[in-house]
């Protein structure tokens, strides 16, 4: 590679999302020079944290709860959590990082009646349907702008339109990276440490096909879609271990959201699907609806044809669960032109869907029977029964008017990635730190996902481990200077 430009800093940060910018600002406060490389070239470059709803929570719990309660909630949510120290770190530092952000201009308020909405970025998002309407000038957008401006004002270097390509490893230590610019230029960044914070791999169709779904083109892109897996790829080449690559955070969307921006990222069908049943093209259940929308989205994505499933319900569910949450699908979906199938009998509904009526009727009868005798766990697949946070839980489907909604899996970010410790140091397969290499945010794994596709909270995960990465790296670099 012919190098056309060389930059030097104590730390190179890959990615200008929340994790990267939190780390950059914390480095500046600690007297550590940093350069941020961001692949996006626009002023408001695409980033999931820019488009997010702005809810800072931990496993749908309020950040002010006791750390031991939050750590337990994380462990319960992410079945098979690889490293409990990650849960403890997140639980301890969740409230601290929100206070740190607030002291640097972030505005937080209570965005809704649910307990986990006590710390939402203002101005509030989650108030408008459609991608073009819900993020511009809202909390996440303003926060990224403020953090970038503060970093640059403090002497930091923020380089747009630059994509990292390979880490520089010297005597087993990460000593910088090579990158390319949008105009084809070659850039070398020489540094004593590198922080990978470029998000997951949701924008990389080949990686999504390898780990998530046989048909990535049939998944709805809910977020920025810019995560190309570069950090994961580079870390792996440097000897870092990966974990949890087969799970993602997302929601259940209407099928038409695949091609209609007005239907994503909201409204979502999580609550409706969790109260009703979800069937495949044959009319059979294939997933545990009781686990909620994130797990259902993962199950839909894993189908041979992710666009082949339906939520089956009746008007009672549509008028209750369908009107729950901040941006309910009833009446928004049909007002936006999405098709919802209705019929006065299951036979007529099955005919409209091109589905075997007996199979569909049997699925509903079996479900209703299990619900009536409190035997949902005996279903195949079993249906989880847990306290419903957002709606009334499993509901019977009796008609007289039946409904079917065609579904699509909405993919926001992938949950798996680089194995890290509580200080955000990248670890190898033996659990040893890769010297000089750190990772934070959606480029890491080990604290979300698991058998139940457990969602802990993308914003809080990014901010906490971005902060912890900066503090740990500053300590290490201080020790290196002292030698």
Secondary structure, DSSP 8 states (H G I E B T S, - for coil): ----EEEE-SEEEE--SHHHHHHHHHHHHTT--EEEE-S--STT---HHHHS--B--BTTB-TTS-HHHHHHHHHHHSTT-S-HHHHHHHHHHHHHHHHHHHTTT--EE--SSSGGGSSEESS--SSS-SHHHHSTTSHHHHHHHHHHHHHHHTT-EEE-SEEEEEEEEETTEEEEEEEEETTS-EEEEE-SEEEE-S--STT-HHHHHHHT-S-GGGSEE-S-----SHHHHHHHHTTB-EE-TT-EEEEEEEGGGGT-GGGSSSS--HHHHHHSEEE-TTS-B-S-GGG-HHHHHHHHHTSSSTT--EEEEEHHHHHHGGG-STT-HHHHHHHTT---EEESSHHHHHHHHT--HHHHHHHHHHHHHHHHTT-GGGSSS-------SSS--S-----SSEEEEEEEEEEEEE--EEEB-TT-EEEBTTS-EEEEEEE-GGGEESSSBTTTTB---HHHHHHHHHHHHHHHHHHHHHHHHH-
